[in-house]
Amino acid sequence: MTYRLKHLAMLCLLLPLAFNVGTAAAKDAPYKAGSHYAVLETPVRTSDPKRIEVAEVFWYGCSHCFSFEPMVSAWAKQQSDDVNFVHSPAIWHKTMELHARAYYTAKALKVLDPVHLAIFEAMNLKKDKLTSKEAIAKIFVAQGVDLDKFNKTFDSFGVVSATKQADARQRSYGVKGTPEMVVNGKYRLSAKMAGGQGQMLKVADYLVTLEREGMTTK
């Protein structure tokens, strides 16, 4: 038998073994695509391709987002430097657009931490719907932000552009509700799919590890 035929025969013997190993690995995976998370048909570009992006799509008026906030914040702080956690406001109507602009305004003014929590509490504890720019401005002023500075930033090109990008991003994600998470622009997961908010973070951990392994093998 020639060397080429021997080589071909060896490949024929190894291929079924490789297939069985791959199938076993897929069966042993703790979380399944289509059950615990969805794979996006078209991956969405992330802000930093050198890191693993985990985006939380949220809305300030969502009670589930409010309860999830301390959990996901604690989770984000535990991540290694190769993970980039970001918020992405959901926008389904004009009032939610105002709330998204409030988020990006707080980020631009470097008062995100106190204002982020204050808006969550205003909408979920005080039941303030924040349906106007003026109502939102009061929260910023209460946090020590100058009113004129707030108005200029809220209406700025940068904030409006960031809001439009968030809207386009959520459409590409195919978000069904809030809160949802998207790992590296490839996988979308929700509490309903994962089996609860705590489980959603575990699925996110699994997908982050999956992406990390994929990056190291390139």
N, C-alpha and C positions, 0 to 999 in steps of 0.2 A: 504493500500500500504506500503510495507517495506521501510526502510530508503534507501537501495541501489536503489530500483526502483524510489523513489522520487528524489534521487541524479542524476540518469540517465536521468530522465525526465527534470530536471532543466538544465542539460548540453545540451540536445537537443534544448531547448528553447534559450539558450545563444549563441550557435555556429553560427546560422544565423546572430545574432546581431553583433558578433565579426567580422564575414566575411564582413558584410556591412560596418562596421566602417573602417576596413582595406582597403576595396575597395574605400571608400570615401576619405581616406587619400592619397591613391595612385593617385586618380583623381585630388586631390587638390594640389599635388606636382607641384611646378613651372617649374621644368625641368624633362624631361622624358628620361629614358634609351633607347638607340636605336635612339633617335632623337637629343637630346642635348649633349649626351655623350655616350660612349660605355663601357660596362662592360667586363673586360678581362675574358676570359674563365678560365685561370689559373692565380691567383694572383701572383705578383712578390714580392719577399722578399724585405723589406725596410731596411735601414741601422740602424734604431732605432725603434723597435716595440712599445716602450713606447710613441712615438710621432706620429703625423700625418704627413707623408711625402708628400710634393708636389714637383714633379720633372718637370722642364721645359726642354724639349728636343729641342735643338737649334743648329744652325750652323752659324758661323761668316759671311759666305758669303750670308746669307739669308736676303734680304731687309725687309721682314716681321718681322724677328727676331730682326733686328736693330730697327725698329719702336716700337716693343713690349717691348724692353729692359727697357726703363725708366718706362713704365707702370707696368711691372711685378716686377721691383725692388721696386717701391713705394708700391705696394701691399704687397710684402714680409715683408717690414719693419713694416707694420701695423698689422701683425699677432701676436697672443699671443704665449707664450713660448711653448705651446704643439704642435705647427706647425713647422716642419723642412723643409725649402725650400732649394732645391738643383738644380744645373744645371746638365744636362746630355748631352754631345755633341753627335750629330748625326754623324754616320759614314757610308757612302755609297760607298766611293772610297778612294784611297790612299791619295789624297790631303786633304780630310776631316779628315783622320787619323792624318795627320800632325797638323791640326788645333785643334783636340782633345788633342793631346800631348802638344800643346802650352797652352791650357787651364789648364791642370793638372800640367804643369811646372810652370805656374804663381801661381797656388794654392800652390805648394810645396815651392816655393821661397817667398811666402807671399807678392806677388805684384799683386794679382788678380784684385783688383779694377782698378788701372790705366791701366794695360795691357789689361784687358778684354775690356775696352772701346776703347783703342788704336787699337786693332785688328779689332773691329767692324768698326771703322772709316776708317781704312786703306782699308778694303775690300769694304765698301759701299760708302764712300765719295771719296776716292782717287783711287778707282777701281783697287787696287793692289790685285792680285789673291793669293799671298803668296803660291806659289807652291813649295817652297823649305825651308829647315831648315835654310839656310843662310838668306833668306828674313825675316823669322820670328825672327831670332836672332837680326836683326837690330832694331826691335820694342822693344825688351827687353833691349838692350843696351841703346836705347834712353830714357828708363825709369830708367836708372842708374844701371842696372844689369850687373855684370861682365861677359864677354863673355865665359870664361872658365867655370864659374859656371853654366851658361845657358846650355852649351853643355853637361856637366856631368849630369845635372838634366834632360834634354830633353831625354837623352839616358838611364836614370836610370831604374832599375827594377821596382821601384814604379810607375813611370809615364807610362811605357809600360803596366804594369799590370792594372792600372786604366783605360787606354784606351781600353784594351781588355774587361774589365768588362762593360764599357759603351756600347761597340758594342753588347755584349751579352744581355745587359739590353734592348736596343732599339728593338732587335729582339723579345724579350719576350713581350714587350709592344705592338708590332704590329704597330709601328708608320707608318703613311702614308705620313707625310710631316713635315715641321717645320714652325713656332713653334707649339708644342703640349705640353699638360700638362698631367701628370698622378698623380692622387690623391691616396695616400696610397697603391700604387701597385695594385689597383683594378679598377680604372676608367680612361679611356683615353678620352681627349677632345681636340678639335681643334676650331679655329675661324670659320671655315666653318660649323661645327656642331652646335656651340653655337650661331652663328649669328653675329660674329665680335669679335675683340680682347677684347673689354671692356666687352662684354657678356661672353666671355670665363672665365674671372676673377670672374664674378658673379656666373657662374656655379661651378667654383672651390670653392667659398665661400659656396655654398649650399652643395657640397659634403664633404667639411671639417666639416661642421656642422653635416651632416649625420653620418660621422665617429666618431665625438666626442660624439654624443648621443649613438652610438653603444658601444663605450668604457666605458661609464659611467653606462650602464645597465648590463655589464658583471660582 
